Amino acid sequence: MDDIIVQYKEEKQTTKRNWRTYEQRVAERLKTAFRELKPLIHEAASTITFVSGETRGAKPTLTVEQRTIALLIKHIIGKSNRNMSSMFTIFSLLSDIDISYKTVERFYSDPEVIAVLYNLHILILKKKDVKDIDGSGDGTGLSLTVKVNYSAHAQKLKDKIKNIETQSKKEYKKKLFVYSFKLLDLKSRMYIGLGTSFKSEKEAFLKTMKMIEKINIKLSSIRLDRYYSCQEYVKLLRERFVDVKITIIPKSNVTIKGDWEWKRILYDFVTDPVTYIEDYFQRNQSESSYSEDKKRTGWQVGQKREDRIDTADMLTSLWHNLSWLG
């Protein structure tokens, strides 16, 4: 396998990036994102009729559109709830808006805001005409503290994988990070589905697959890393997405026992490994997208509640998709 990969890299021609044109394209995409943001949010909110049976309590200071825009702006500039609240005080000189940091924090669990964000996700995909995708999936960890970086901590865990961990250490690890999985469309470079979990990457993966089923987008092919290189995931994907082509790198202890779909994957890998690996390596776009996201919005999640972490991850995905809208 290692020799095949070396041969592939030697034969594969790579072109150097033209940084001048690259920066120009990025700038144009960002201009499109900011230009389209407010009209898209208005369209996403206007298609929903919110009905509330609760008449008690103070009415929201901001409309649902204003709350959604405020949350997206807060996420992209990387301010804390308290700092964002202070910035609203500055904005109040123009708009008479004055809210507390607790109100900003509640935006993350506001059902009206979450509904608009989901609608916004669907509208962006429709605007880009995403219907039939060749996908690439990957998982990562989002840090819940500034003390530890996920990639460095994960590497330490891999180095100590043979050691038996105590239950208390496992619980502490869960408080440090949350798992995130996203499925990327290779053509448009947009996220189609996403999911998070405190429990495992598998649970985040299943949430992502469930989201893709709901938005009714055809999944023609998918590329996954070796974590998903087993018959369980192949069977799960074939049951949910008929005729999907699955590209995975078999593990060293793989067996041919299993159904015909599993045997077909192994047959394709063995008969033409170079072409197979070339297709599989498109999954690198998922890894580069995660890198792009962490540079744009940071590697830390500023929320602790699971529902609010889901919203924060959705905001990261929306900014990613908006940046590729142009």
Residue, then its C-alpha position, 0 to 999 in steps of 0.5 A: m500500500d505504501d509503495i502504491i501511494v509513493q507511486y501515485k504521488e510521483e505520477k500525480q502532477t501538482t500545480k503551484r497556487n497563484w497567490r495573487t489570483y487566489e486572494q482575489r477570488v477569496a475577496e470576491r467570494l467574501k464580498t458576495a457572502f456579505r452582499e447576499l447575507k441580509p436578503l437570504i436571512h430575510e427570505a429564510a425568516s419570511t417563509i416561516t410563520f411563528v406561532s406562540g401560545e405563551t403571552r407572559g414575559a417581555k417581548p423580544t427586543l430584536t426581531v428574529e431576523q435581527r437575532t439571526i444576523a447578530l448571532l452570525i456576526k458574533h460568530i464571525i468576529g469571534k467575540s464572547n457573549r459579554n463582549m458582543s453585548s458591549m458592542f450592542t451598546i455601541f450599536s445602540l447609538l444608531s439603532d436604540i438596541d441595548i441587550s444583556y450578554k445573557t440575551v445574546e447567549r440565549f440566541y443559541s437556543d432560540p427555536e426561532v433563530i435555529a429555524v431560520l438558520y436551518n432555512l438559510h442552510i437550505l436556501i444557500l444550497k438551492k442558490k448554488d443548485v446543489k442537488d446530486i452530490d459526490g461527497s466527502g466526509d470527515g470528523t474532528g474535535l471542537s475544543l470547549t476550553v482555551k487550555v487544550n488544542y484538540s489535535a495536540h490532545a488527540q495525538k497524545l491519546k493515540d500515543k497512549i492508546k495501549n494504556i487503560e484509561t479510568q472512567s474519570k479520565k474519560e468523563y474529563k475528556k468529554k468535557l474538553f471536546v465535542y465531536s463534529f462530523k460534516l459532509l462536503d460536496l466536492k463540486s461546490r465545496m459546500y457542507i451538505g450535512l453536519g452533526t455534533s456529539f459529546k459521546s462519539e464521532k459515530e453519533a455525530f456521523l449518524k446525525t449528519m446522515k439523518m440531516i442529509e436524508k431530511i433535506n432530500i439531496k441525492l448522495s451519489s458517492i461518498r469518501l470516508d477515512r479508515y474509521y468507517s472502513c468496516q461492513e457496518y458503515v457500508k451496510l448503513l449507507r447502502e440502506r439509507f442511500v440506494d446506489v451510493k458509491i462508497t470509497i474507503i481504504p480497507k484496514s490491514n486485517v480486512t476480510i472478504k466475508g460479507d455481502w456483495e457490496w462489501k466484496r465490490i469495494l474490495y474488488d475495485f480497490v485490488t484491481d485498480p488501486v491507483t485509480y481507486i486511491e486517486d478518487y479516495f484522495q479527494r477526501n483531502q478537501s474535507e480536511s482542508s475545509y476544516s482548516e479553513d473553518k478554524k482559521r475563519t472562526g477559530w478552533q474553540v466553541g464558546q458554548k457548553r450546552e449541547d443544543r447551543i454547541d449544535t447552533a455554534d457548529m451550524l454557524t461555522s458551516l453557514w459561514h463556510n457555505l456563504s464564503w463559497l456562494g460566489 
